[in-house]
Amino acid sequence: MKPPPPPAPGTTKAPLPWISPLQYRSPTRVAPSPPPPPPLGTPAPPRYVHHPDLAHLIVSSPSAQRALDLFNAAAAQRGFSHTPATFSALLIRLARARLPSATAAVLNRAASAPCRFLEPHFLPLFRFLPADHSLALLRILPALLRRRRVTHKALAVCLNQLVSSRCPDVLTELLADLRDPRNKYLPKPNSCIYNILIKHYVKKGDLETAFKVFDEMHEFRSADVRPGLVTFSTLISGLCREGKMKEAFELFEEMIEKYRLVPDQLTYNVVIGGFCRLGQVEKARAIFQFMRKNECEPNAFNYTTLINGHCKKGEVEEAKGVFEEMMSAGVQPDAISYTVLIGGLCRHGSVDEGITLVQEMREKGCKGDVVTYNLVLEGLCKDGRTMEAMDLLERLPLEGVQMNVASYRIVLNCLCSHGDMDKASGLLGIMLGRGFLPHYATSNNLLIGLCDVGRVADATVMLYGLADAGFMPEASCWARLIESVYRERKIRRSIELLDVLITEG
């Protein structure tokens, strides 16, 4: 994706014809052929189209080819020349259509256009281009923007895309350019760039390389490159995830004493969460109190982390105490805070308290989601209150709560484990009607369970319903079904089942 070479001195450069990159042929000096007629149902552009209207037509065009045709047709108008806005509209339309080669062709044409482009015209492209084309765009940006180097913002946007892609070779190539003092298109990295790299290595679990990047930051004596709260929070989070709380706390203290950085609520929460993850809730509470003494008032996120730590240890009363403390401090619980405490109550035998808390959520205008209600369903099933769980499953979709497959599987698995085949078969019918499939093992167990209680006809009907949704029983389940049908002396149905078995393999 290199810009075209400048014309030789003393020569004039003939204008390039507008050739669609999607239908590229050898370039010629003759005038371009007229664009093909638009597809039926597509409104034709006006006789003379202005730039804002053209940009709108390109963005709303039904296909990328149609967008290119409009772009080329507009250029044929007398006195018309494309602007950065029309180029940007076409580039984004092509990139969104996953046509990187066509995007590259238009970018090359834009590099030789007499337009004054700005960085925001190109930054959205990084979201849609593959990794190699993103790097190519970064390299051509100086030519497009008529400047020596790209900005730190453009580098950060591209780098963010590359670290989230699955193309380590392209990322390695950019990092090699970044560390090469001879490169002429990249700026020297600043704190933001280093933070992106540290976050990338921490996410990969490569703490050794993350700390090497951290050490590299110290080599610069510049205000633009200085470890900040984001840097330390990311590294401390990586250490906490690996259970290295001693090293994490030492780094936390170093951040305060050596770098004179005042921790914020997020940084404190990383340490609180690290101790809670290891079950060391008392140490987490000590950090919580230290936070308050240093005039950093906890937010809902901090309280929720501590509540979750108590719930995971089964300390429900302590969790309720933190929740009440949160309310007394004037911090309004959010949906996550309520859900965490509801989960703790339901898992430890206090389902009715959990349901009361759900009602309190509603009264305060805090809407529970499918995660909240799945926790209640688990609690009801654990208490053997399957009828209430089924009523909840029936009622919640009517109240606008979008249930997921896990919601139905929780109740169905419970019914099967208790041998309640009547309710289980009824719930399976509801599931299939709403487009949800049970677990593979549950489906097999349900079919065998129906055969065991003599409901062979129901098992057969259920099998056909499951097969329509793509389910195929395991061999032992097939054998049990055919044996049961044969014992019922329904020879024809046995033959039909065998035909399905042979046909489907």
FENDA-V181666 format. One line per field, one symbol per residue. ss: DSSP state (a for helix, b for strand, c for the rest). psi: psi as a letter, one per 30 degrees, with the letter a starting at -180 (. if undefined). A space follows every 50 residues. Layout:
# FENDA-V181666
ss: ???
psi: ???
This chain:
# FENDA-V181666
ss: ccccccccccccccccccccaaaccccccccccccccccccccccccccc aaaaaaaaaccccaaaaaaaaaaaaccccccccaaaaaaaaaaaaaccca aaaaaaaaaaaccccccccaaaaaaaacccaaaaaaaaaaaaaaaccccc caaaaaaaaaaaaacccaaaaaaaaaaaacccccccccccaaaaaaaaaa aaaaccaaaaaaaaaaaccccbccbcccaaaaaaaaaaaaacccaaaaaa aaaaaaacccccccaaaaaaaaaaaaacccaaaaaaaaaaaaacccccca aaaaaaaaaaaacccaaaaaaaaaaaaaccccccaaaaaaaaaaaaaccc aaaaaaaaaaaaaccccccaaaaaaaaaaaaacccaaaaaaaaaaaaaac ccccaaaaaaaaaaaaacccaaaaaaaaaaaaaccccccaaaaaaaaaaa aacccaaaaaaaaaaaaaccccccaaaaaaaaaaaaacccaaaaaaaaaa aaaac
psi: hkkklllkkglkkkkkljkkffhklkklflkklkllkllkfkkkllekkl eeeeeeeeegkfleeeeeeeeeeeffkkgkkkleeeeeeeeeeeefghie eeeeeeeeeefgkhljllefffefefffkleeeeeeeeffeeeefhlell leeeeeeeeeeefflhifeeeeeeeeeefjffkgfklkkaeeeeeeeeee eeefgieeeefeeeeeeffkikffjkkaeeeeeeeeeeeefggieeeeee eeeeeeeefhkjkaeeeeeeeeeeeeeggieeeeeeeeeeeefghjkkae eeeeeeeeeeeffgieeeeeeeeeeeeefgjkkaeeeeeeeeeeeefhgh eeeeeeeeeeeeeggjklaeeefeeeeeeeeefgieeeeeeeeeeeefgg kjlaeeeeeeeeeeeeffgieeeeeeeeeeeefggkklleeeeeeeeeee eeggieeeeeeeeeeeefggkklleeeeeeeeeeeefghieeeeeeeeee eeef.
